[in-house]
């Protein structure tokens, strides 16, 4: 196997905060805590809106922000705060003297354009003659939900070449391709990629920040400084403020993804964890958990008993396994640790 080369990937923007419906109710400390955790996890720039920026006030050193600008007032708030980066829709550039103010203030402006498929990317020829083109520094392609091949990369490179602007890719997850597109964009020469924690969005789901960070760390040995061990802490804050529970089987941050029940599964992991796991649980702040249920076998039962410092009696193993399966089927779930101990202690061993 060829060694994985270290990769210098695209700048990562996280847009979770403005997507949270109750974000306006978050305190300054809440906003900054969430932002610092994203930064420690490997995010380069935190996206906020004007309301959140007013709460933040002067940004602390070490955190980089970009502001969603929906109107002239938002632009004024951005300028007054000293923030030099903003994201805006094309309609903003048609407003009176907006492009002139952007140039005067030396702002780094990313123009967000929605495109669902490859045909939608042909709009680039229409903007080349626009008077406001010199005012923008980059173009964000959002959507891309109907793109099902790598042809979009060729189209994106054409946009970069023709316009001379930096490119930001912000795919949604409408057709389950968002995470793949985001990963391709991050390592195939795009300047920025934009995602959201757990793929969260008000109106549509986005590609997931944590999935990209894990892929970059494990597959591409990305050079960015990232500490994915804090992801469980970030998940707690996300669930608190978004009032959304992360799915138990969500990649990277789901609480059950390192849960082992099958006897074959347990044996494989005991022999070589790479048989079933792409990376060690500790990389993303999780722990492997051996659970007992209807799919368990002798090996997993014995392993669980050893884990609980119990004496393994192989003569009783078949009877114990049968009782475990019967109770698991009756309860329609895996057994809690105390339930398993009770079976071992009272039903078989004594």
N, C-alpha and C positions, 0 to 999 in steps of 0.2 A: 504494500500500500504506500502510495506517495505521501510524504509528510504534508500537512496542511500549512500553507503559507500564511504569514501574518498579514492581515488586511487593514488598510486605512479606508474605512467606510464613510458613507455620507454623514453629514451633520443631522442629528436626530432631534426633531421637534415633537414635543408631546402636547396635545390639545385637549387633555382631559378636563381641566378646570372649567373652561367656558361651556363645556357640554353638560356639566352637572346642573340640573334645574335649580337646586337650592344653593348654588355657589354664592349667590348674593348674600346669603345668611351666614356664610363662613366668616370667622374673624380673621384679622390680619395674621395672627399666629397660626390659625388653621391653614391658611393659604400658603404661608411660608414653610410650615412643617411638611406639607404635601410636596411643595416645590423642592425642598432640600432632599427629600427621599428620592424623588425622581432624578435629581442631579447625581446623587450618590449611586443610583442604579445604573447610570450611564447616559442619561438624557442630557443633551447639550443646551437646548433652548426650551423654555416653558412658555406655552402660548396662553394668554389671558385676554379678557375683554376690557373695555374701558371701566366698567363697574368694579371689577377686581383690581385693576390698576390703581384706582382712586383709594381703595382700601390699603393697598400695599404702600402707597406713597413712594418715598425714595427707595428703590430696590437695594437690598444689601449686596455688598461685594461678594462675588462668587456665584451669583445667580444671574443668568441671562434670560431676558424676556422678549417676546414678540407679541404685539397687540393686534387683536382683531378690530378693524376700524369699519364701522357701519355708516357713519355720517361725519359731517364736518366737526361737530362737537367732540366726537371721539378722537378725531385727528388732533384737535387742540389739546385734549387731555394727554395724548401721547407726547406731543411736543413739549408741553409744560413739565412733564415728569422727567424729561431727559432721555426717554427711550428712543432709540434710533431705528428700531425695526417695527414694521407693521405689515399686516395682511389686509387687503381690501378687494372688493368686487369691482368689475369693470365699470359699473354705473357710477362709482365714486369719481372716476377720472373724468367723467363728462360734466361734473359740477364745476361751477365758476372758480377759476384760478387754483383748483386743487393741485394740479400737476406743477404749477409754478411754485406753490408753497412747499411742495415736496422737494423740489430741486433747491430752493433757497435754504431749506433747513438741512439738506444733506441726508435725508432719510433713506433707509434701505427698505424699499417697498416690494413686497411680493404680491403679484396680481393673481388672485384665485379664480381659476376657470374650471367649470365642471364639464367633464367629458365621460360619457358612458362607454363608448366603443371606439374603435380605430378610426371610423369615419368622422367622428366628432373632433378628432385631432387635426383635421384639415383647415380649421379656422385660422391657423397661424398666418396664412397668406393674407388674411383680411386685416390683420393688425399692423402689418409692416408700414403702412402709410399713415398711421395714426400720429397726431401731433404729440400725444402724451407718452408715446413709447419711450423717449429718453428719460422719463420720470421714474420708470420702474426698473428695479434691479434684478428681479427674478419672476418666474411664473410658476404657480402651483397648479398642477393637474390633479384635481380631485375627482372622485368617482371611479372610473375605469372598471365598473362592475361587470360589464359584458365582455371584457377582454379575456380571451382564453388562449393566447399564445404569446411568445416573446417578441412578436412583431411590434408591439408597442414600444419596445426599447429603440428600434430603428426610427420610429416616428418621433420619439422624444429627443433623440440625438439630432434629428433634422431641425426640430424646434430650437434647440440650443444653438445649433450652427447658424441658422437663418437669423434669429433674433439677437444672438450674442448675449442672451440673458442666462442667469443661473436657473436651474430647474429643481423644483420641489415636487415630489410625488406623494400624494395623500389618497391612497385607495380606500374604498369602502369594502364592506364584506357581503354585499348583496348576493353574489354568486359564489361565495366561499373561496374566492381567488385572492382576496385582499392581502393575506399574509405572504403568499408566494410572490405577488407583485412587489410588495414592500421589500422583501428580502432581495429580489433581483435588482431593484432600484438602488438599494444600499450598497451593493458590491459591484454594480456594473456602471459606475461613473456618474450617477446623479449627484447633484450638489447637496440637496436636502431630502429627507424623507420625514413625513408627518404621520403620527399614529396616536392612539388613545389607549390608556390603561384598560385592560380587559375588553378592548374594542368598543368602549362605551361611547354612545352618541345620542343626542336628543331625538333626532329625526331618522338617523340611519347608523348602522354599526360601521366602525372603522377597522382597519388592521390594528393588531394589538402590539403595544409598546413592549410588553414583557416577552412576548414570543420572539420578536425581532432581536431583543437584547440577548436572549438565551441562544438563539441561532448564531449570532455574531460571535459570542463568546466560545461556544462549543465547536461550531463547524468552521469558523473562519479565523479564530484566534485574533479577534479584533483588537486593535491597539488602544482603544479608548479605555480609560480607567472606569471600571464598573464593579459594583459590589452587589451581586444579585441575591446575596443572603438576606438583604433587607426587604425583599419582595413580600414576604408574609406581613410585615409591619405596614407596608404600603397598601396591601390588600385590606387590612383592617380599617385604615383611614378611608379608603375608597368606598367600602361598604357603608361606613358610618355616614359619609357626606352625600353619597349618591342614593342611599337607601335601596341599593341593589345588591343581592347576594351573588357572589361569584359561584358559578356552577361547580359542583364537587369534582367533576371530571375535566375542568378546563385545563388546557395545556399549561404547564409551568407553575400556575398558582392554585390549581384545584387541590383541595385537601385530600382527595382520594387517589391521586394519580400514582402515588408510590405505595398504595395499599396492595398487599399480596394475599391471595386466598388459595388459589389452585395449587395442588400438590406439585404438579409438574413445573408450574411457575416458580414456586418456592425453591424447588430443587435446582432449577436453572440459575436462579439468582445466587443461591448459596455457592454454586460452582463457579459462575462468572456473571456478575451483575449486568454486563453488557449484552447478555443474551436477550434481556427484555427492556433494559433501560438505556436510553441514549447518553445519559450522564448521571453522575452521582447525585442523589437528592440534596446533599449539603450545598451544592453549587447554588441552588435557588432557595436555600434556607429551609428545606424540608427534611423529613426523616422517613425512612422506609418503615412501614408498619405491617407486621404479619397478623392478619385477621383469620379467624376460624369460622367456617360456615359449611354449607352443603357441598361446596366444591373442594373442600380440603381433603388431603390424603394423609397417609401415615407419616410421610416426611414432614409435612407442615405441622401436624399435630405434635410430633416429637420436637420439632424446632421451637414451637411455641412453649412447650413445657420446659425446655432448656432455658428459654428466654425468661421464664417466670421462676427459675431456680427450683423446678419440681423434678422429682425422680421419675425417670422414664421406665415404665414396665412394659416391654414389648409383648408380653403374654396377654396383657389386657388391651392392647392397642386396637384390635378389631372391634371389640365391644364399645370402647370409648368412641371410636370413629363413627359407629352406627348411631350412638346416642347424640353425638354432635350434629350429625346430618338430620336426624329426626327433629331436634329442637330448632335448628336453623330453618327447616322447611315449615314448621309450625309457626314460627315467628315471621317468616318471609323476609329474613335479613341475616346478616352475619351476627355472630354472638358477641356480646360485650365480654370484656375480659373477666369480670366477676362471674358471669354465667358459665364461662368455660371452666373456671376454677372450681365452681360448685359441682359441675359434672365430674371433673377429675377427682375431687375430694370425697364426694358422697356417693356417687352412683357406681364407681368402679373401684377406686383404690381402697375404699374402706367398706 
